[in-house]
Amino acid sequence: MKVGLIHLFCCVSLLACGSLDTTIRDPVQWWAINSYGSPVTIELYDNNCSRMLRDLKLKANEEVMVVSCGDGEGHANIRFRREGYPARSDPWGPDARLRENQSTLVR
């Protein structure tokens, strides 16, 4: 009985692999660097895919890899802002166009 349940679980797990997020087109890997002197969480918006990426938690002076959609020419196009601030007091930063493995400072 236990072996049957384990096999069933394995089959369901393998079938779920096909449902992973495949909405990232032409993925571009780039690096976000925290230029604040303390930890910060930023909201990332992918302009190429027109969607929020994720809240990115960065320790002081930390560098984190991010993968976002490319534009077909190998460029990511993102914007960001600190999490938890009203849009009028902390609007989105200017759009940033990034190449593969390029770094950007979060300010």
C-alpha positions as CSV (number, residue, x, y, z in Angstrom):
1,M,0.0,0.0,0.0
2,K,2.8,2.5,1.0
3,V,4.7,1.6,-2.2
4,G,1.6,2.4,-4.3
5,L,1.1,5.7,-2.6
6,I,4.8,6.6,-3.2
7,H,4.5,5.7,-6.9
8,L,1.3,7.8,-7.2
9,F,3.0,10.8,-5.5
10,C,6.0,10.5,-7.8
11,C,3.8,10.3,-10.9
12,V,1.8,13.4,-9.8
13,S,5.0,15.3,-9.1
14,L,6.4,14.5,-12.5
15,L,3.2,15.6,-14.2
16,A,3.3,18.9,-12.3
17,C,6.7,19.7,-13.8
18,G,5.0,20.5,-17.1
19,S,3.0,23.2,-15.3
20,L,6.0,25.2,-14.2
21,D,6.1,29.0,-15.0
22,T,7.0,29.2,-18.7
23,T,6.0,32.9,-19.2
24,I,9.6,34.1,-19.2
25,R,10.4,34.7,-22.8
26,D,14.0,35.0,-24.0
27,P,15.3,35.0,-20.4
28,V,18.0,37.5,-19.4
29,Q,20.0,37.0,-16.3
30,W,21.1,40.2,-14.6
31,W,22.2,41.3,-11.1
32,A,20.6,43.8,-8.6
33,I,23.0,45.4,-6.1
34,N,21.7,47.1,-2.9
35,S,23.4,50.5,-2.6
36,Y,21.6,51.3,0.6
37,G,23.5,51.0,3.9
38,S,20.8,48.7,5.3
39,P,18.6,45.8,4.1
40,V,15.8,46.8,1.6
41,T,13.0,45.0,-0.2
42,I,12.2,46.2,-3.7
43,E,9.3,45.6,-6.1
44,L,10.4,44.6,-9.6
45,Y,8.2,45.1,-12.7
46,D,9.2,43.5,-16.0
47,N,8.2,45.9,-18.9
48,N,8.8,43.2,-21.6
49,C,6.3,40.7,-20.1
50,S,4.1,43.4,-18.5
51,R,4.1,41.8,-15.0
52,M,5.4,42.0,-11.5
53,L,8.4,39.8,-11.0
54,R,8.9,39.4,-7.3
55,D,9.7,41.3,-4.2
56,L,13.5,41.2,-3.9
57,K,15.0,41.2,-0.4
58,L,18.5,42.6,-0.4
59,K,20.9,42.7,2.5
60,A,23.2,45.8,2.8
61,N,25.6,45.9,-0.1
62,E,24.3,42.5,-1.4
63,E,24.2,41.4,-5.0
64,V,21.4,39.1,-6.2
65,M,20.8,37.4,-9.5
66,V,17.4,38.1,-11.2
67,V,16.0,36.5,-14.4
68,S,13.5,38.4,-16.4
69,C,12.0,38.4,-19.9
70,G,14.1,39.5,-22.8
71,D,13.0,41.6,-25.8
72,G,14.4,39.3,-28.5
73,E,17.6,41.3,-28.7
74,G,18.9,40.0,-25.4
75,H,17.8,43.0,-23.3
76,A,15.7,43.0,-20.1
77,N,13.6,46.1,-19.5
78,I,12.6,46.6,-15.8
79,R,11.7,49.2,-13.3
80,F,11.8,49.1,-9.5
81,R,10.8,50.8,-6.3
82,R,11.1,50.2,-2.6
83,E,8.4,48.0,-1.2
84,G,5.7,49.4,1.1
85,Y,5.9,53.1,0.0
86,P,2.9,54.9,-1.6
87,A,3.4,55.5,-5.3
88,R,3.2,59.3,-4.9
89,S,6.1,59.4,-2.3
90,D,8.3,56.7,-3.9
91,P,7.4,56.3,-7.6
92,W,8.9,53.7,-9.9
93,G,12.5,54.3,-10.8
94,P,13.3,55.0,-14.4
95,D,13.1,52.1,-16.8
96,A,16.4,50.2,-17.0
97,R,17.5,48.2,-20.1
98,L,19.9,45.5,-19.1
99,R,22.0,43.0,-21.0
100,E,22.9,39.5,-19.9
101,N,25.0,39.5,-16.7
102,Q,24.8,43.3,-16.4
103,S,24.5,44.8,-12.9
104,T,22.3,47.7,-11.7
105,L,22.4,49.6,-8.5
106,V,19.2,49.8,-6.5
107,R,18.8,53.4,-5.2
